[in-house]
Amino acid sequence: MKQFEYQILSYPMDKKTSLITMQEDLNARGQDGWEVVSVSTSEFAHIGHTAFLKRETRLVDERDA
């Protein structure tokens, strides 16, 4: 059975380059195996975005332990 870990990231849109910064950060996390599951507008992040990510974790088989 697959198992996942999750991250929730907030990106306030308070600078002109905020979308570029968000894209660069998500691309870097993608190289570490993270996948964006959803993005929503976040009122409590100063009208920014909240990104929800997941990545598969390696399930330790009892035979490997």
PyMOL commands that set and color helices and strands:
alter all, ss='L'
color gray80, all
select helices_A, chain A and resi 18-31+43-45
alter helices_A, ss='H'
color red, helices_A
select strands_A, chain A and resi 3-11+35-42+48-57
alter strands_A, ss='S'
color yellow, strands_A
deselect
rebuild
show_as cartoon
